[in-house]
Amino acid sequence: MPWLTFDAVDELLKRLPPNPLVFEYGSGGSTLFWLKRGARCTSIEHDAQWYALMRSRLGDSDRLDYRLVPPDPANADDDPANPRAYRSGDNVFARHMFRNYARQIGAFPNEHFDVVLVDGRARPACLMHAAPKVKRGGVLILDNAEREYYTAKTGEYLHDFTRRKFFGVGPTTRTMWRTDIYERQ
């Protein structure tokens, strides 16, 4: 099960096409969820330990392109809300940037994916790069969307999308959060 709010997962189950093309920033339960539903999935992970753990659970699949893309060192503390800064709001990564990570989707043509999940690092930068890669009628999912800085400076990239907000609980925690699903018009 993806670590998204339960209502967002229910919505996804209603709208997933057969054998969807999926790109995800951040791996885990969602990766298993996509593969179980016949998806061809490209998954980007920044954490080497998590990557190794998931790699052992995922096994080999010709439907999975699983990439470890660690952050790059950086000197300045830039605004994590600025998509062009490629920064994470997590203080652990205050001296890192995620340019290579966010740009992984650039290898694919525009309007290629049925689903793009942004649930990893440098989410504003990931939104900037991911938006043009979503097919018309496809979805861009932003988890933990209650963190306003994720979308504070990304409006220009999301203008072709209609947003639905799903506030509630999900797997592994009793904490409430929000998952937004953007459908490309």
Secondary structure, DSSP 8 states (H G I E B T S, - for coil): --SS-HHHHHHHHHH--SS-EEEEES-SHHHHHHHHTT-EEEEEE--HHHHHHHHHHH---TTEEEEE---EE-SS---TT-GGG---SSGGGTTEE-HHHHGGGGGS-TT-EEEEEE-SSSHHHHHHHHGGGEEEEEEEEEETTTSGGGTTT-GGGSTTEEEEEEEEEETTEEEEEEEEEEEE-
